[in-house]
Amino acid sequence: MADASALCSVEDALAALLAETPLMPSEMVNSEGAFHRVLAESVTAQLDVPPFANSAMDGYALYHGDAGRVLPVSQRITAGAQPDRLALDSCARIFTGGLMPEGADTVVMQEKVEETPQGIRFPQSIPRYNNVRPQGSDVQAGSRLLSAGTRLDAAALGHLAGQGVTRLRVRRRPRIALLSTGDEIIEPGQPLRPGQIYNTNRPMLRALLESFGAEVSIVAAVPDQAQRTRQLLASSAADADLVVTTGGVSVGEEDHVKAAIESLGQLDVWRLAMKPGKPLAIGRIPDAAGGSTVLVGLPGNPVSSFVGAWLFLRPLLGHMLDCAELKELPCLRANADFTTSTGPRRHYMRVSLAFSSEGIKAHAYPDQNSGVLSSCVGADALAVIPPDTRIEPGDAVECLWLSAG
């Protein structure tokens, strides 16, 4: 068994990864295509929302002092119409969203009034400003609408549309080179020969990277050849903001990625005190501009790549985009419904969470082997089990919620 003291902790590895993290430059984009982009600058409201006092209900608008009376209907106000000033001793038929007429300050919903031959009979007890949305009650002009670093979800885009915004300054998506190593790896769609397996890491990691806000711009297979590995790493580092590899970082004779990093640039981290994912490499390779490009070498086992992506690639991209939402995974406390024991490395178990009035329960996939990708299907959290620990059902465990943000 490897000496855990010789392995790098997850915290130290993450700190090394984030050291001198490049911040992506900004660019202008159309708001219609800005879903999940990250704001590079704060947005100030230019308009009140709503821009005018309007009715929250279909009903009748009146002056509050006329409550309890029978009033004739002097006008009809639909949404989008420009009303006249409310005539004295009258009410107005008004519909949801309709602009409140001058002289009216209250709306009574149509179900609460009585229609008579003389007009509309209103109840005596009516709160003033009832069913009226005041101007600026949601957003006031001059206030901060959204802060820099906000990841734009559907609600945020609707919020911006309410201001008439059509262009936004956002962080450019990091360009990722995603390289797969291993002569035994072939792409789905090709016939399998003896000794070959399909590439599960590429589609999985591509989907994760894109959900974390990146753009996978280079995709390539790296043969098990030392010189070709160096060539592909060097060319990828020249054209990408981040290089991600799978496989080739262990100690086998055909594992060339670690040696290539050391020959081209510098290896900051190799071999972590975690399970799964011990053979994980972090380094830097010179780029075309005289700087360096970060490289994250994930293990070839698919579960190790899956866990490594959540623990390292997500926070790295969060820092590159200056997005707090992506920098840390949400942490929950749950009660285990499983039994496990750990050795000298911290274990990240794939679990599903069940929420009830009694609390949160973590259900572990029965086979936690690093090659069992089915343990990740349906997993919505990683239960973090400290080294040299035994967990029994009912014990509290820390769970990292797998949220792409």
C-alpha positions in Angstrom: 0.0 0.0 0.0 1.3 3.5 -0.9 2.4 5.7 1.9 -0.3 8.3 2.2 2.2 10.8 3.6 3.8 10.8 0.2 0.6 11.7 -1.6 -0.7 15.2 -2.1 -3.9 16.2 -0.3 -6.9 17.3 -2.4 -6.7 20.8 -0.8 -3.0 21.3 -1.7 -3.6 20.0 -5.2 -6.5 22.4 -5.7 -4.4 25.3 -4.4 -1.6 24.4 -6.8 -4.1 24.2 -9.7 -5.6 27.6 -8.9 -2.3 29.4 -8.4 -2.0 32.1 -11.1 -5.3 31.0 -12.7 -5.8 33.0 -15.8 -9.0 35.2 -15.9 -10.8 35.0 -19.1 -11.2 38.2 -21.1 -14.6 39.7 -21.7 -16.7 39.9 -24.9 -20.0 41.3 -26.0 -22.7 38.8 -26.8 -26.4 39.0 -27.7 -28.5 38.3 -24.6 -30.6 35.7 -26.5 -27.5 33.5 -26.6 -26.2 34.3 -23.2 -27.7 31.3 -21.2 -25.2 30.1 -18.6 -22.7 32.8 -19.6 -21.0 34.7 -16.8 -21.4 38.5 -16.5 -18.0 40.3 -16.7 -19.5 43.6 -15.3 -22.5 44.5 -13.2 -25.7 45.7 -14.8 -27.5 48.7 -13.5 -31.3 49.1 -14.0 -32.3 51.9 -16.3 -36.0 51.4 -15.8 -38.5 51.0 -13.0 -40.2 47.6 -13.0 -43.1 47.8 -13.3 -42.7 51.1 -15.2 -46.2 52.2 -14.0 -48.7 51.3 -11.4 -50.9 48.6 -12.7 -53.7 46.2 -11.7 -52.7 42.7 -10.3 -56.2 41.4 -11.0 -59.1 41.5 -13.4 -61.6 43.7 -11.5 -62.6 47.3 -10.9 -60.4 50.3 -10.1 -61.8 53.0 -7.8 -60.8 55.7 -5.4 -60.4 54.1 -1.9 -62.7 56.7 -0.3 -65.6 55.3 -2.4 -65.5 51.9 -0.8 -68.9 50.6 0.1 -70.7 52.6 -2.6 -72.4 51.7 -5.8 -70.5 53.3 -8.7 -71.2 53.4 -12.4 -68.4 52.1 -14.8 -67.0 55.1 -16.6 -64.3 53.4 -18.8 -62.8 50.0 -19.7 -59.0 49.6 -19.3 -57.2 46.7 -21.0 -53.5 45.9 -20.7 -51.6 48.2 -23.0 -54.3 50.8 -23.2 -53.9 54.5 -22.1 -56.8 55.3 -19.7 -58.5 58.6 -19.0 -58.5 60.2 -15.6 -61.1 58.5 -13.5 -64.3 60.4 -13.4 -65.6 61.5 -10.0 -68.1 59.1 -8.4 -67.3 56.3 -10.8 -65.1 53.2 -11.2 -63.3 51.6 -14.1 -63.4 48.1 -15.4 -59.7 47.0 -15.5 -57.8 43.9 -16.5 -54.6 42.4 -15.2 -51.6 44.6 -16.2 -53.8 47.5 -17.0 -52.4 51.0 -16.2 -54.1 52.5 -13.2 -56.0 55.6 -14.2 -55.2 58.9 -12.4 -57.6 59.3 -9.5 -57.8 55.6 -8.7 -55.7 53.8 -6.1 -57.4 50.5 -5.4 -58.6 47.5 -7.3 -61.2 45.0 -6.2 -61.2 41.7 -8.0 -64.4 40.9 -10.0 -65.4 38.0 -7.8 -65.7 40.4 -4.8 -68.2 42.9 -6.2 -71.9 42.8 -7.0 -73.2 44.0 -10.4 -76.5 46.0 -10.0 -78.6 48.1 -12.5 -77.1 51.2 -11.0 -73.5 50.0 -11.2 -70.9 48.1 -9.2 -71.5 47.6 -5.5 -68.2 47.5 -3.6 -67.6 46.0 -0.2 -67.1 48.4 2.7 -63.9 46.8 3.9 -61.2 47.3 1.3 -57.5 47.8 2.0 -56.1 50.9 0.2 -53.9 50.0 -2.7 -55.5 46.6 -2.8 -54.4 44.5 -5.9 -52.2 47.4 -7.2 -48.6 46.8 -8.3 -46.8 50.1 -7.6 -44.4 51.6 -10.0 -40.8 50.3 -9.2 -42.1 47.7 -6.7 -39.9 45.0 -8.3 -36.9 47.1 -9.6 -36.0 50.7 -9.2 -34.1 52.6 -11.9 -30.5 53.1 -10.8 -30.3 50.0 -8.6 -28.0 47.1 -9.3 -29.8 44.6 -11.4 -27.2 41.8 -11.6 -23.6 41.7 -10.2 -20.5 40.8 -12.1 -19.8 37.0 -11.8 -23.5 36.1 -12.0 -24.1 33.0 -14.1 -27.1 33.8 -16.3 -30.0 31.4 -15.8 -33.5 31.7 -17.2 -34.7 34.0 -14.5 -31.7 36.3 -14.9 -32.2 36.5 -18.6 -35.9 37.4 -18.1 -34.8 40.0 -15.5 -32.5 41.6 -18.2 -35.2 41.5 -20.8 -37.4 43.5 -18.5 -34.9 46.3 -18.9 -34.8 46.0 -22.7 -31.3 44.7 -22.6 -30.1 43.0 -25.9 -26.3 43.0 -25.5 -24.2 41.9 -22.5 -20.5 41.9 -21.6 -19.6 38.4 -20.4 -16.5 36.3 -19.8 -15.2 34.4 -22.8 -15.7 30.7 -22.5 -12.4 28.9 -21.7 -11.3 26.9 -24.7 -10.5 23.3 -23.7 -8.4 20.7 -25.4 -9.7 17.3 -24.5 -7.2 14.6 -25.2 -7.8 10.8 -24.7 -4.8 8.4 -24.4 -4.7 4.7 -24.9 -4.4 2.6 -28.0 -7.2 0.4 -26.7 -9.7 3.2 -26.7 -11.9 3.6 -29.8 -14.8 5.8 -30.5 -18.4 4.6 -30.3 -19.7 3.5 -33.7 -16.6 1.6 -34.6 -16.5 -2.2 -34.3 -14.9 -3.5 -31.2 -11.9 -5.8 -31.6 -10.4 -8.0 -28.9 -8.7 -5.9 -26.2 -10.5 -2.7 -27.2 -13.1 -0.6 -25.3 -15.2 2.4 -26.2 -14.2 5.9 -25.1 -16.6 6.7 -22.3 -14.5 9.5 -20.9 -14.7 11.8 -23.9 -18.5 12.3 -24.1 -18.8 12.4 -20.3 -16.1 15.0 -19.8 -17.2 17.1 -22.7 -20.7 17.3 -21.3 -19.3 18.2 -17.8 -16.9 20.8 -19.2 -19.6 22.5 -21.2 -22.0 22.4 -18.2 -19.2 24.1 -16.2 -19.1 27.0 -18.8 -16.3 25.9 -21.1 -16.0 25.4 -24.8 -14.4 22.1 -25.9 -12.5 23.4 -29.0 -10.0 20.6 -29.5 -10.7 16.9 -29.3 -8.0 14.4 -30.1 -6.8 10.8 -29.5 -3.3 10.5 -28.2 -1.5 7.3 -29.3 0.7 5.5 -26.7 3.9 7.0 -28.1 6.1 9.3 -26.1 7.1 11.6 -29.0 3.6 11.9 -30.4 2.3 12.6 -26.8 4.7 15.5 -26.4 3.8 16.9 -29.8 0.0 16.8 -29.2 0.4 18.3 -25.7 2.6 21.2 -27.0 0.2 22.0 -29.9 -2.8 21.9 -27.7 -1.2 24.1 -25.1 -0.5 26.7 -27.8 -4.2 26.9 -28.9 -6.2 26.2 -25.7 -6.8 27.9 -22.4 -6.7 24.5 -20.6 -5.6 21.1 -21.6 -7.4 18.1 -20.1 -6.2 14.5 -20.7 -7.5 11.2 -19.6 -5.2 8.3 -18.9 -1.4 8.1 -19.3 -0.6 9.5 -15.8 0.1 6.3 -13.9 3.4 4.4 -13.7 3.0 2.0 -16.6 5.5 1.8 -19.5 2.9 3.1 -21.9 1.8 6.0 -19.6 3.5 9.0 -21.3 1.6 12.0 -20.2 3.4 12.6 -16.9 6.8 12.4 -18.6 5.6 14.6 -21.4 4.5 17.3 -19.0 7.9 17.2 -17.2 9.8 17.4 -20.5 7.7 20.3 -21.9 7.1 22.4 -18.7 6.5 21.6 -15.1 4.6 19.0 -13.1 3.1 20.6 -10.0 1.1 17.7 -8.6 1.1 13.9 -9.2 -0.6 11.2 -7.1 -3.3 12.4 -4.6 -4.5 11.1 -1.3 -8.0 10.4 -2.6 -10.0 7.4 -3.8 -10.9 7.2 -6.6 -8.4 9.3 -8.6 -5.0 8.8 -7.0 -3.0 9.1 -10.3 -4.0 12.7 -11.2 -1.5 15.1 -12.7 -1.5 18.9 -12.6 1.1 20.9 -14.5 1.8 23.8 -16.9 3.1 23.7 -20.5 4.5 26.8 -22.3 2.0 28.5 -24.6 2.5 30.5 -27.8 2.4 33.8 -26.0 5.3 33.1 -23.7 3.1 32.2 -20.8 1.9 28.7 -19.8 -1.3 26.7 -20.2 -2.6 24.6 -17.3 -2.9 20.9 -17.8 -5.0 18.5 -15.8 -4.3 14.9 -16.4 -7.2 12.8 -15.2 -6.9 9.0 -14.6 -8.2 6.7 -17.3 -10.7 5.0 -15.1 -14.1 6.6 -15.9 -15.2 7.1 -12.3 -11.9 8.6 -11.4 -12.3 11.1 -14.3 -15.9 11.8 -13.2 -14.9 12.6 -9.6 -11.8 14.5 -10.7 -13.8 16.7 -13.0 -16.2 17.7 -10.2 -13.4 18.3 -7.7 -10.9 20.1 -9.9 -12.2 21.2 -13.3 -15.4 22.8 -11.9 -13.6 25.1 -9.4 -10.8 25.8 -11.9 -13.3 27.0 -14.5 -15.2 28.9 -11.8 -12.0 30.9 -11.1 -11.2 31.4 -14.8 -14.7 32.8 -15.2 -14.7 34.6 -11.9 -18.0 32.9 -11.0 -18.5 32.2 -7.3 -21.4 29.8 -8.1 -18.9 27.4 -9.8 -15.9 27.8 -7.4 -17.3 25.5 -4.7 -19.7 22.6 -4.6 -22.6 23.0 -2.3 -22.1 20.9 0.9 -24.9 19.0 2.7 -25.0 16.9 5.8 -26.7 13.6 5.4 -27.2 10.3 7.3 -25.6 7.3 5.7 -27.6 4.2 5.0 -24.5 2.2 4.2 -21.4 0.7 5.9 -17.9 1.4 4.7 -14.3 1.6 6.0 -11.5 3.7 4.5 -7.8 3.3 4.4 -5.2 6.1 4.4 -6.9 8.0 1.5 -10.1 10.1 1.6 -12.9 8.3 -0.2 -15.5 10.1 -2.4 -18.4 7.7 -2.6 -21.2 8.1 -5.2 -24.5 8.5 -3.5 -28.1 9.5 -4.2 -29.8 11.8 -1.7 -33.3 11.3 -0.3 -35.0 14.3 1.3 -37.7 13.9 3.9 -39.1 15.5 7.1 -36.7 13.4 9.0 -33.6 14.8 7.2 -31.4 13.8 4.3 -30.4 10.2 3.8 -27.4 9.2 1.6 -27.8 6.0 -0.4 -24.5 4.6 -1.7 -24.2 2.6 -5.0 -23.3 -0.9 -4.0 -20.1 -1.2 -6.2 -17.8 1.8 -5.7 -15.0 0.4 -7.9 -13.3 3.1 -10.0 -14.2 1.3 -13.2 -17.9 1.1 -12.5 -19.3 4.1 -14.3 -22.9 2.9 -13.5 -22.2 4.1 -10.0 -22.2 7.7 -11.3 -25.5 7.3 -13.2 -28.2 8.7 -10.8 -25.6 9.9 -8.3 -26.3 13.4 -7.2 -23.6 13.8 -4.5 -20.2 12.6 -3.4 -20.1 11.4 0.2 -16.7 12.5 1.6 -15.4 9.8 3.9 -12.2 10.8 5.8 -9.1 8.5 5.9 -9.1 5.6 8.4 -12.8 6.0 9.2 -15.6 3.5 9.6 -19.1 4.6 8.7 -22.2 2.8 10.0 -25.8 3.4 9.0 -27.2 6.5 10.6 -23.7 8.2 10.9 -23.6 11.8 9.6 -21.5 12.2 6.4 -20.6 15.3 4.5 -21.9 15.3 0.9 -20.8 17.4 -2.0 -23.9 18.1 -4.1 -23.1 17.6 -7.8 -24.5 20.9 -9.1 -23.3 22.3 -12.4 -24.5 25.7 -11.2 
